Amino acid sequence: MAKSFWESFKSLPPRTRIYLGLGGIAIGLTGNYISDKLEEKFPDNIPSNPPTNASGQTENASSNSQ
């Protein structure tokens, strides 16, 4: 019977498992850093909350109802 992924991972030497874990953390942190920098360079132009008028409706909704 073939080993499961976990059994194969556990059969690796402890130092190798540490290196794999640290490598995964490094890749995740690098991706997070790059993602933040790209978001600063190319901001999203869509407002998250559309402006509302005094009655609480969005401006487009109130202009359509007239």
ABEGO torsion letter per residue (X at the ends): XBBBAAAAAAABBAAAAAAAAAAAAAAAAAAAAAAAAAAAABBBABBABBBBBAAGBBAAAAAAAX
